[in-house]
Every structure is written in C-alpha cells, then in structure tokens.
C-alpha cells in the first residue's frame, strides 16, 4: 500500500489524543518528540481529565467527544486510547475522516474486524500504527539485536510471567465484561507478554491454553496458562494471573549460546537490566562484540513514537504494523479457541473458523 507520508522537515504532525487514562502515556510520548509531533487537542468524556490534561499543555484545546476530533481540520493523527469495544468503530471513522491512526491495544476484538481495518486503511491511503511500547525497553532491544545478529544460536525454550493484582474496584464500569473489555488476562494484560515472545522468537505454530475465573466475580478470565510451539520448533510458556500479591512481569529465553532473563518490575521489565549469560568464553566475546556501540534507542511510548517519525522520514514500514497486530490477535484468538475447545489449536486461524469473527461468548 502507498502511504501518504508528510514532510516532517516542514512542520510537525498535528495530533489529537482520545482517552486520557492510558492516553497519558501517549501525551508523554509525543511531548518527548515535540520536534516531530504537536499535540493540538485532547478528548475525554470526563471534564476533569480533559481540562486538567489540556491545562498542562501549551496551546492544546480540550474536546468532549470523538466526533469533535474528527471534525477538526488541524488534526493529522488520532491516538485512540479509549475502552477496547470502541476501537473498531473509531478507527474506521478516523480513517474515513482522512486521519492517520495510532491505536492502543487491543486494536480490535476479532480477526475479522482487523481485516476490515486493514482494508479500510488501504482504501483511505492512511496508516494505522498499533501500540506495542514494551518492545522498546533497552533490555529486550539488546536480546532482539543479538538474535538478529545471529549471536544467540538456536532457540530452545522461553517463558513469560504476568502476575499482577486486580481487586473488585478495578472492575467498576466497563472492565471484566466480554462486551466491553473484549477479553480478560489473556487479552488485556498478557497481549504484550505474548507479543514479546513472538517479537524475539518469530511466529507460532500451535498453542494449548487453559483459562479460569478464580480471582474476581467477573465474566472474563483472570487466570491463564499457555503452551506454545514456535514455527522454528522452540517451545514457550505463559503463566498469567490477576491474583498475585507480589506483582511481577518476567521473560526468560534459553538459546544455544546464551540465556537472557529480564528483571521482575511489573510494568517496566523490558528495560535494563537484563541478565545475559554466555554459554562459553567465545560466546561472551561474540555478545560483547555485537553489543559494542549498540544504541537501544528511547523506550516505551516515546520510543515507539520516535521510531514512527523515523519511519515516516525514511518512507519505510512503520515500527509496528497492522500485520504485527494481526499476528498478535491471531495468537490470542488461538489461545481462546484452545481454551474453549480443550484442544491444541494450530495457526494460522482460517477465515472460515468460528473464532475468526471473535472469541467472545
């Protein structure tokens, strides 16, 4: 698809951020890249949120509705950070209004909806960038670089832990329902952990998943375990719960020439430090040589926004594409399918599969 690429050397892209919960991360990301992006508007149904955020940003107006954003002539990019059930309709509306889109996770609630977004993006000649900000922690960037440079050797096994705590008050409002949140710990809390496994190891061949509701009285799952077979033959696991008194996140990778393990900071574990252990002195020398002078770049939301600007400048693919989002959503779909059927699910999920249209009961 031919992207409409603005000339960032002339003036920054003008951005409106819709949804000021997680959207505050986007505010930070654009502010850290203010030479390339200019926030012109923020929108949220809560007056205190939109007015409070706008008051801390020079020359930014507060809007009360998504429709006002679409009608604004001075908005080039819409950052959609609203509750999940709104994303599909809002992304399509923004594309129809001629806006580019940055979309928080989950981008949409089914493979069918995502394919509709891909088609709409191509028809409108406007890009959509999904948000996977955890990819840009310095630690995971080093591991990814070592994989890309061929230093790690064959992948053996990997594991991801998402052990967080969510209490009843967290579910006040739209959370915890299939209709509004679209999914539970697999979708809303572990999608980044799953994405990081595939970001490092590549595509998944099959999954076997089990889910349960054990922590809170909600519709969506709050505990899950997943066993994955990667396309290269390596194996991986995910353990996820919203009932852990000690909140941690963790990834660990075992390769032929090294192992790599993150810290356990619940919401920032992809940053430094990571423990990278060589299997031999020769492997350590190769690691040192590969990382000498390596710059992981800025992290989190600022890191992804920075890479977006670089990609637009160079007329290269976006740092995270709709194809990336589709692979992530397909993996989540396969997990829900396996949990529902009690069977191993192979990928890809065909478009005539009942779960192609969504996993929600």
Secondary structure, DSSP 8 states (H G I E B T S, - for coil): -------TTTS-EEEEEE-SSTHHHHHHHHHTTTTTEEEEEEE-SSHHHHHHHHHTSTT-EEES-HHHHHH-TT-SEEEE-S-GGGHHHHHHHHHHTT-EEEE-SSS-SSHHHHHHHHHHHHHHT--EEE--GGGG-HHHHHHHHHHHTT-S-SEEEEEEEEEEE--GGGGSSSTT-TTTT--SIIIIITHHHHHHHHHHH--EEEEEEEEE--SSS-SS--EEEEEEEETTS-EEEEEEESEEEEEEEEEEEEESSEEEE----TTTTTSS--EEEESSHHHHHHHHHHHTT----S-HHHHHHHHHHHHHHHT---SS-HHHHHHHHHHHHHHHHHHHHTS-EESS--TTSGGGG----
